[in-house]
Amino acid sequence: MVDSDALTATDPEVFDAIRNERRRQENTLELIASENHVSEAVLEAQGSVLTNKYAEGYPGARYYGGCEHVDRVEQLAIDRAKTLFGAEHVNVQPHSGTQANMGVYFATLEPGDRILSLDLNHGGHLSHGHHVNFSGQLYDVTQYGVDPETGYIDYDELATLAEECDPALIVSGSSAYPREFEFDRIAAIADAVDAYHMADIAHVTGLIAAGVHDNPVGVADFVTGSTHKTIRAGRGGFIMTSDAYGEEIDRAIFPGGQGGPLMHNIAGKAVGFGEATEPAFERYAERVVANAKAMADVFVEHGLSVVSGGTDKHLLLVDLRDSHPNLTGEEAETALESVGITVNKNTVPGESRSPFVTSGIRIGTAAVTTRGFGRDEIETVATHIVELLDTPDDEELAATVAEEVDSLCTVYPIYR
Ligand SMILES: *Cc1c(COP(=O)(O)O)cnc(C)c1O
């Protein structure tokens, strides 16, 4: 349909960078917990002529003509999300997870209102009220955390804080908390202080769609998510709520916070959501979690501290302070990157180093599971990570691991 040589002819520089990025993805192990590899079908939908179309408004009620086909695409995305999550009302237009959260804040809060959310150092997200983000600048933010002993959310502290600060909105959900949130319990705490409850499921969207993680839809007033992490639907965000709040949410996204929707991305969401309704996706999600648990087991066996002692989902957070007091998260990230294993440095609960240095690394299994990894491959990689953290300057070891990474990448290609 589209000339596949157009880019190389028109813009060899961009073509070259894209080709190199594709090679980088093929030839390295992606263990960044927020990343994944979408299907060729999602790529094709995202790279389609839908990028040409203006469609301000919603299906059946647009401000532009010629919307019959994009209406169909957006309705498919909405209907598939409703099926996957059991939601009454879905908005698939947020350009990102952050804009989904912005939509909920705009629909429910006035500037200066109070938000109660998880501390960034304990696994929270910038868009939950960090001072460098609009959410921290517009709203008055109080943060709850995890129990330093157990690494689990301290729900009693959360309940006490809620009574003390009387928030308008309580946010659950996280970027680096390895355990499931008790959504029921947070909903009860929010009810008791007459606050809204927004569950941000950005990281676990796919696990929830597959039924391997508790679903907050119908429990929280608003559920926001991203579409490119454990669900493989391309970069973007979405919001789910009840019919009672549907119109307010839709108005907060358009015209409140965005103009024309990215119809090519919405097509990607439709395709990815469709793929997630297949039985194969449930098996994928089960395997993602089993792989993360297997990796945590290897780390714990070798004496590494894993925050909360393990994981319920696709990610784990290694706290290096006990086992490797002189190794920073930044140094660990660099040592692993040099052999083709990509992770990110991450702050840990009780962090004393800066966010650019950190004392931890966050590791996720969603992307390597997409390329076919099972228990054996995960245990091999986990063992190598342990060895590299012990002797980050051992060049011979680094060369051996890099070779192993290469051969795993060849056996498990992403795109054929
Ligand atoms: C990733 C993430 C988001 C969304 O991020 P975007 O980059 O804006 O799509 C929102 N909330 C949490 C908790 C996240 O981890």
The ligand as a Gaussian input file, in Angstrom:
#p B3LYP/6-31G(d) Opt

LIG

0 1
 C        4.253000       4.924000      32.545000
 C        3.305000       5.499000      33.509000
 C        2.374000       6.463000      33.127000
 C        2.242000       6.997000      31.729000
 O        3.331000       7.550000      31.209000
 P        3.399000       8.228000      29.769000
 O        4.842000       8.171000      29.506000
 O        2.862000       9.583000      29.918000
 O        2.567000       7.408000      28.815000
 C        1.444000       6.907000      34.052000
 N        1.439000       6.414000      35.294000
 C        2.310000       5.473000      35.699000
 C        2.196000       4.941000      37.075000
 C        3.286000       4.986000      34.834000
 O        4.147000       4.075000      35.226000

